[in-house]
Amino acid sequence: MGDEITMDSRIASLGNRVSTTTPRTHEEEERQRVAGLLARVCIFKDLDEVALTDLTRRMVIRKVQMHASIVAQDEIGEALFVMLSGRAKVTLVAESGREVTLSVLRPADFFGEMSIFDGAPRSANVVALEPVTVLALGKADLMTHLRAYPSTAINLAAELSRRLRRADEIIARLALQDVEGRLVAQLLELAQEDGVEIPDGLLIRRRPTQQELANMVGSCRETISRTFNMLARRGLITPRGRSLLVTRRLIDHKGETKAA
């Protein structure tokens, strides 16, 4: 991971340890950018300006190249990460090489908290889908912050509960739905997260590849290709260049599909 990180500098240095050649306005803009992003992170939403400033100063900023690993499964975890820019995927890879995508991370999402609390190695890989900038908060700094600001701990517990519920939903999809049902549910989820509302439905501006969809729903590319084309023929989805329209008809039906 270290070789893949192109920059690693403490945001704290922006205030009192930067080179005299760095413009003051750039320092202030960078701090404001980070503080503004942290205020959008669900676990830090209740913090006041003083707390956000303290948290900002404890962060380390890292830039990661596209397709590079941010964290690797089974490595020891010593930091919580917050996405500042770009997108990354959380994946599991079998010995056969088959990959399953658990989620896609975007700015204001956080990850890496599990191994901090249970002391076990990382449970999954996180890989940059494009050039990514992340904020890293070390274990000691996180614990210091949680003791000082219990609201963050409460928010963290709520978010972990939400993720557990989502994991239950994914397990239920795999057990109870066929590929069509899982693909429809995944497309609706992507449309709700990334889609732009237009009269015809929700437009996903960056259409995922069929291999990416296969990794998300636990199927093979060939099966996804057939199912995707079938949904398109039925007018439930419409490819538009590099975008994908999830039609109002599919949204209104809430993806009701056949059970496996």
KESEDREN-214515 format. One line per 3 residues: their letters; for each residue z, x, y of C-alpha. Coordinates in steps of 0.5 Angstrom, whole numbers, plus 500, padded with zeros to 3 digits. Each point is the difference from the previous one (the first is absolute). Layout:
a	Z:X:Y | ... $
This chain:
mgd	500:500:500 | 502:506:505 | 493:503:500 $
eit	497:493:501 | 504:499:507 | 496:502:506 $
mds	506:500:505 | 508:499:499 | 504:500:507 $
ria	506:497:502 | 499:494:505 | 507:503:503 $
slg	496:506:502 | 496:496:505 | 506:499:505 $
nrv	503:507:500 | 496:505:495 | 493:499:502 $
stt	496:506:503 | 499:500:507 | 493:499:500 $
tpr	501:493:497 | 499:494:505 | 506:496:501 $
the	496:494:500 | 498:501:493 | 507:501:498 $
eee	502:494:503 | 494:496:497 | 501:503:493 $
rqr	508:498:501 | 498:493:502 | 495:499:495 $
vag	505:502:494 | 505:496:503 | 495:494:501 $
lla	498:501:493 | 507:500:497 | 502:494:504 $
rvc	495:496:495 | 503:503:494 | 503:494:496 $
ifk	506:504:499 | 501:502:507 | 499:494:504 $
dld	507:499:502 | 501:506:503 | 501:501:508 $
eva	497:505:504 | 505:506:499 | 500:499:492 $
ltd	492:500:500 | 501:507:505 | 505:503:495 $
ltr	495:498:494 | 494:503:503 | 503:506:501 $
rmv	502:501:493 | 493:499:498 | 495:505:497 $
irk	493:499:501 | 495:501:495 | 492:500:500 $
vqm	497:499:493 | 492:501:498 | 496:494:497 $
has	501:500:493 | 506:505:500 | 507:498:497 $
iva	506:498:504 | 505:499:495 | 499:501:492 $
qde	502:496:494 | 506:504:497 | 502:505:506 $
ige	507:500:503 | 500:496:506 | 504:502:506 $
alf	497:496:506 | 498:493:502 | 493:499:503 $
vml	497:496:505 | 493:499:501 | 498:501:507 $
sgr	492:500:499 | 495:499:495 | 500:497:493 $
akv	503:502:493 | 501:497:493 | 505:500:496 $
tlv	498:502:493 | 502:501:492 | 495:504:496 $
aes	501:500:493 | 499:506:495 | 493:497:499 $
gre	498:501:507 | 500:492:501 | 503:498:507 $
vtl	503:494:502 | 501:499:508 | 507:497:501 $
svl	499:499:508 | 496:502:506 | 505:503:506 $
rpa	498:499:507 | 503:502:507 | 508:498:500 $
dff	500:500:493 | 506:504:496 | 500:503:494 $
gem	504:506:496 | 507:496:500 | 501:499:493 $
sif	501:507:498 | 505:502:505 | 505:494:498 $
dga	500:501:492 | 498:508:500 | 495:499:495 $
prs	493:503:501 | 494:496:504 | 498:494:496 $
anv	493:500:503 | 494:504:503 | 498:499:507 $
val	494:502:502 | 496:500:507 | 494:496:500 $
epv	498:503:507 | 503:505:504 | 507:498:501 $
tvl	506:501:504 | 507:499:498 | 507:500:502 $
alg	505:504:496 | 508:498:500 | 504:505:496 $
kad	505:497:495 | 506:503:504 | 497:497:507 $
lmt	499:493:496 | 507:500:498 | 503:502:506 $
hlr	496:494:504 | 502:495:495 | 507:501:501 $
ayp	499:500:507 | 496:494:500 | 501:495:494 $
sta	495:495:503 | 495:505:497 | 503:500:493 $
inl	500:492:500 | 493:500:502 | 499:505:495 $
aae	503:496:494 | 496:494:503 | 493:504:499 $
lsr	502:503:493 | 501:492:498 | 494:498:503 $
rlr	496:506:496 | 504:498:493 | 497:493:501 $
rad	493:503:501 | 501:504:494 | 502:493:496 $
eii	494:497:503 | 495:506:498 | 503:500:493 $
arl	499:492:499 | 493:501:503 | 499:505:494 $
alq	503:496:495 | 498:493:502 | 493:500:503 $
dve	493:502:498 | 496:505:504 | 497:495:505 $
grl	507:498:502 | 503:507:501 | 493:502:504 $
vaq	501:493:504 | 507:501:502 | 499:508:501 $
lle	494:498:505 | 504:494:504 | 506:505:500 $
laq	495:506:503 | 497:494:505 | 507:498:503 $
edg	502:507:501 | 494:503:503 | 495:494:501 $
vei	498:498:507 | 499:492:501 | 493:498:501 $
pdg	498:492:499 | 497:502:493 | 507:503:498 $
lli	503:507:500 | 496:506:500 | 502:506:497 $
rrr	497:505:504 | 500:506:495 | 498:497:494 $
ptq	504:503:494 | 495:503:494 | 500:497:494 $
qel	504:506:497 | 505:499:505 | 501:493:498 $
anm	500:502:493 | 506:504:501 | 503:495:504 $
vgs	500:494:495 | 500:505:493 | 493:499:498 $
cre	494:504:499 | 494:500:505 | 495:497:496 $
tis	504:494:499 | 502:500:507 | 493:500:502 $
rtf	498:494:496 | 506:496:502 | 498:502:508 $
nml	493:498:499 | 502:493:497 | 505:499:506 $
arr	494:502:505 | 495:495:496 | 505:494:501 $
gli	501:502:507 | 507:502:500 | 499:507:503 $
tpr	494:502:504 | 499:508:500 | 497:502:507 $
grs	498:507:500 | 506:504:500 | 505:494:501 $
llv	502:494:496 | 501:493:502 | 505:496:496 $
trr	498:493:501 | 504:494:503 | 498:497:493 $
lid	504:505:496 | 506:500:505 | 501:493:500 $
hkg	500:500:493 | 505:505:500 | 496:504:494 $
etk	502:495:495 | 497:502:494 | 500:500:492 $
aa	506:502:497 | 499:506:495 $
